[in-house]
Amino acid sequence: MRRRPRGWTQMTGQLRLDDHLQRYSETAPRALAVAAAVDAIAAAAIEIADLIATGDLADASGLTTGRNSDGDVQRDLDVQADAILRRCLGRLPVAALASEEMREPQIGDRDGRICVAIDPLDGSSNIDINMTVGTIFSILPAPDDLTLAFHQRGSAQLAAGFVTYGPQTSLVLTLGDGVDIFTLDRKVSCFRLARSAVQISEACEEFAINMSNRRHWDSPVRAFIDECLAGVDGPANHDFNMRWIGSLVAEAYRILTRGGVFLYPSDARPGYGDGRLRLTYEAHPMAMIIEQAGGSASTGRERILDLSAQSLHQRVPLIMGSSNEVRRVEELHCDPLLVASVSAPLFARRGFFRL
């Protein structure tokens, strides 16, 4: 892990993102290219935030324009956010660019040192109900063979981050040395440091999952959620609150700020057998951020950052958040006997055969 440069300040509210990136750009190979890409994404995010906040798309943002290359419903704002990001990144020597809204990666400057993958507008269905949406990005080294640019392991990432467009516009960023959160100062259109060296709380009091799909889950996921629901009467020995926003960026931001665990598992529904989130531009960057903040990210069986995508839009299950909870989900996936013991009511903490 890279060390922050000597003289690094932990002070929040004063340090601007461009100053932060300038310092970082002097620390490592490819750092200048990474810093330029993050700066371009931040500029695009300010433009997207203004577009959302002004309400200019109030009549159009909820309208569908068809389906994207991966079969998901595509909204007008998805297309516009993608165009803004591609325009801002197009000014840089980026070797390859991938987007949720593109069928194939776009090869750019073959002498470029980095590749960028983006989800231009995560959670766009929430626009209709004025809920948080966001942008997710991953920055990778450019390989000699650019056809392999987005088939690298998640651990190869140089930087990752996401932007939330909510009551505040916040940029969550890791450059491989911890996680920092910047908040948009609208008066001067720049991001300022709000929280430095973010760490996920080890205490987990919240879980997030779409409970309506319980009947479709595999037994390890059901067993884990049953433990959460059992609260003080179960093996966790404390009560949980349940959350579900349906926006990956919002769920991740909540985990970073107050702990918890998020589950989007594979299940038995058609099209969900391999999970639903995309590995390259959703799970990989989120996993890097969560691990850099002291948490864990897994499919339930494998560490997300150990995986490499076989195709650009490959889907994957994602369990992320407080390490103890993610580890418990993995234990349940690896041990059928453990699942059976959790699922047997006679042997519950207050069951017939236990004191």
N, C-alpha and C positions, 0 to 999 in steps of 0.2 A: 504494500500500500504506500502511495506517495505521502511524504510529510508536507504539511503546509509550510510555506516559506517563512523564514525568520522574520519577525516583526508582524506576523499575522494578528489581526485584531478580532476579538470575539464580540466587539461592540455592535449592537444592532441599531437599526433605525437611521444610521448615517452612511454606512458603506453602500455605494451604488453597485449594481450588477456589473456595469462596464469596468469599474475599478477592480472588482473581484476577478473578472475575466482577464484583465490586463496583468494582474499579479500571477494568475494561473498560467498565462501564455508563456511565461518565462521559465517554467518548471520542468518540462519534459518534452521529448520528441512528439510531434504532432499536436502539441498543446495549443499552438497558435491557430491551427486549422480548427480544432475543437472549439476554442474560444470564439472564433468568428462564426461558426455554425450556431452556437448557443445564442450569440448576440443577434443573429438573423432570425432565429426562432422567437426570441423575445420581442423583436420588432413586429413580427407577424402576429404574435399573441396580443400585443397592444391594439393592433388594427382589428383583430377578431373581437376583442373585448369591447371596443368602441361600437362595432357593428351590432353586437348583441345588446349592449347597454342602451343604445339610443332608440331601440325598438323599430329601426327602419325596416326590419324584416318581420315585423309582427304579423303581417298578413300572409307571409310567404314561408317563414321558417318551418312551419309544420307541414308544408306540402311535400309530398313525395315526388321525386323525379325519376323513379324506377328502382332498380337494384344495382348495387355496385358489382365489381368483378367477382366478389366472393359470395354473392347471393343475398346480402343483407339489404334491407330497405334503405334507400338513399334519399336524404332530404336535401332541400335547396341549400341549407346552410352547410351541410357536409361538403358540397361541391365548392361553395365559395371559400370555406376555410382551407380546403385543399389547394385551391388556386392561389390564395394569399401566401401560404407557406411555400409553395413551389416557386412562386415569384421571388420571395425573399431569399430562399436558398439558392435559386438559380443564378444569383449574382456572385456566387462563391465557386471556387474550384473543388466542388464535391464530385468524387469519382462515380458514385451511384446513389440513386435516391429511390426509396420504396415507400409506398403509401397504401393505406387501406383502400383508397379510391382508385388505385391503378391495378390493372391486370398483371403486369410484369414490371420489374424494376426498370428505371430509366438510367441509362449509362450517360454520364456527363463528361467531366474532364478526366481523361485517362491518366493524367499526371497528378490528380488529386490524391490526398493522403488519407481521406476519411470517406465513409459511407454513412448515410442517414436514413433511418426508417421512421415513419410518422403515422400516427393515428390522428388525423386532422381535427376531428370533433368527436370525442368519446361521449356516449350518452346523449346523442342528439335527440332521441325521443323525449327527453326531459325538457326540451325547449318549450313544448306546448304547455307545460305546467309550471314554468318559471323556476325550474330546479337547476342545480349545478351541473354544468357540462365542462369539458376540458380538452386539452391537446396533450398527447403523449409522444415522446421522442426517444430514440436510441441512436447513439453515435458509435460507429465501429471503425477499426482500421481498414484501409483499403488493401485487399489481398492482390497478389500479382495477377490472378485470374479473377476478373470482376464478375464472372458468372457465379462465383462462390461467395460474393460479398455478403449475402444474407443467409448463408448456410453455416455461419460460424457459431460456436458455442456462446451462450450468454455471458460467460466469464471473459470473453474477448472484448466486451464493450469498454470504450474509453470514457463514456459519460452517458448519463440518462436523466430524464426529468419529465415533469408534466406540469401543465398549467391548469388551474381551476378558474372558471369564470362563474363566480357566485357573488355574494354580497361584497367580497373583495376579489380582485384578480391576483392570484398568488402563483409564483413559479417555484416549484420544488426541484432542486438540482443536486446531483452528485457528479463530481468530477473524479471520483475514485478515492476521495479522502473525506468521507463523511457526507452528511446531507444538510443543506442549508435551504431556508425558505425565504424568498423575496416577495414583497408585496408591491403592487403597482401604485406609484404616487401619480395620480391622475393630473395633478396641477402642473407637473413638469414632464409627464409621460416617460417616466423611468421607473425601474424596479429598485427598491431599497431593501437591504437585509432586514428581515424581521425576526428570524430565529436561526441560530448557528449551531452546528454540530448536534442536530436533532437525534435523540435516542428514543426508541419505542419502549414504553413502559413494560416491565416484566409482568406486572399485575394485569391480568386480563379479566375485564368485567363485561365485555360486550362481544357478541358474535354476530356476523352478518351472513345471511344466506336466504335464498328465496324458498321459504317454507312450503309454498304451494306445490313444489315438485318433490316433496318428501317420498311419495309412493314410487317415484322413479329412481331414487338414489340406490347406490350399492350399500350393502349392510355396514361397512366400516363408517361411512358418512352418517348413516342413521344412528349408529351407536354413539358417535361423537356428539351429535346434536342432542340425543337423549341424555347424555351426561350433562350437557349444558342446561337442559330443561330441568333436570333433577335438582340442580342448584346445591344447596347445603345438604340435601339428602343423598346426593350422589358422590362419586369418587373425587370430583373437583372440590367438593366441600365449601363451595361458595356460590352465591347467586349471580346469574348473568342477566343482562338486558339484551334484547334482540334488536338489530338494526338491518334495514335493507333499503338502499336508495336506488339501486339499479344504474349507478354511474360509477365506473371503476375508479376514476380520479377522485370522486368524493369519498368513496370507501377508503381509499389509500390515505387520503389527507386526514381522515378521522383517526385512522390507526397511528399515523405519525404523531398526531397531536395528543391522543389520549389512550393509545393502546388498543388491544382487541385482536380479533381474528376474522378473516374474510374467506368465504368458501364459494367457489364457482366450480363444482365438481362435474365430472362426466356423469351421465345417467342413461337410463334405458330408452329415452325418447328418440325417435328417428332424427339423425343429425347431431345428436349430443353424445354419442358414444366415445368420441375422442376429446370431449370437452368443447367449450364454445369460444373461449378467448383465443386470440391469435398470438402465437409464440413470439414472432419476430418483433412486432411493434406494440404489443401490449404486455404480455407476461415477462419477456426478457427485461425491458426497462423497469417495470415495477419490481421485479425480483432484485435487480441491482440496487435500487433505491432502498427497499426494505432491508436487505442484508447490510447495506452501508449504515443503516440506522440501528443495527443490532438485532433485527428480526430475522425471520426465515421465510422462504418461499419454496413451495413444493407442489408436485402433481398429486401428492399423497403417497407416492412411491419413490419419486426421484426429485433431486434438487433441480429447480428450474434452470439455474445458470449452468448446469452440466449438459443441458440439451442443445442440440443444433437442429435447425429446421430443415426438413427435406423439401419443403415447398414454401413459397413466400407467404401464403395465407394459411399455413398449417395451424390447426387448433389444438388446444391443450387444456387440461384441468388446471386450476390455480387455487391453491390454499396458501394464504400469506398472513403475516402478522407476528404476534408475540411468539417467540421461539418455543416455549413450553407447549403451547396449544398446537402448533404445527407439528411438533414432534409427536404429540399424542395421536394426531390423525394418522401419521406415518406408522406408529406402533399398531394401530387398529387395522391398517391395510396389510401389515406384514404378519399378523398373528390371528388366524381365524378363531382359535380357542379363546383369545382375549375378547373378541367380538361377541362370541357366544356367552361368555361370562357376564358381559355388560348387558346383553339383551335378555338374560334370564331373570325375571322379576323375583323369583324365590330367593335369589342370591344377591339382591340389591342391598345397599347399605343398611336399610331397615327391613330387609326381607325376612322371611320365615326362618331361614337357616342361618341367620347372622345375628349376633348380639348387638 
